[in-house]
Amino acid sequence: MNATPCLLHAAVHCDTQEHAQLFFSKILGLKLVKSFSLDTTLSSKIFAISTPVDIQVFGNECMQIEVFIHPLNYIASFTHLCLQVEDITIFIKRCKNQGLTPYQVQKGEKQLLFVRDFTGNLYEIKEEKK
């Protein structure tokens, strides 16, 4: 069984929706794929930020970028990578064997899995659909 990761999306921070539209649509030529809000409960559990956050997803046939819209003066970061793994159970075991602590967050009826690396970078982990 292969455990090679696959990058699904990248996430970045932007201070306003206007700046996001300008850079990602007008400058990079990406399309706005969808917009949604992360409620206070999820933003607090995932990013330790106690306010709701608007998110715009821009992309094309070869990439997607989640843009977290929030004022610049915020100390916390929304930056994370979303990786796809073949077997989530094996991934969790590998993390724990190396001293990392993956954590799950309930989002509606789904469980989201996150882990911070040794430097504190955040990763969202999804299992490859079979």
Secondary structure, DSSP 8 states (H G I E B T S, - for coil): -----EEEEEEEEES-HHHHIIIIIIIT--EEEEEEEE-HHHHHHHHS--S-EEEEEEEETTEEEEEEE--TT-SS---EEEEEES-HHHHHHHHHHTT---EEEEETTEEEEEEE-TT--EEEEEE---
